[in-house]
Amino acid sequence: MRLIDAEQINFNDAFIGQSDFARDTREAAERLVKMQAVINQRRYLLINVKAVYMTIRMLTRSACTV
């Protein structure tokens, strides 16, 4: 999964035309999408679960000390 889910874009439909400019724009857009970082969904989920756990832990400790 990429940060921006653009794998389904048809660049020929998005950048219509046969000119050199249109072709260069299509190629540049495709390269930018391919250069994006790929997110490992399991790692992303694990990071979020840890953040929620730490937040709950912090809140319960502060509630006990009040």
Helices and strands as residue ranges (DSSP letters): H 11-14, H 20-35, H 41-65
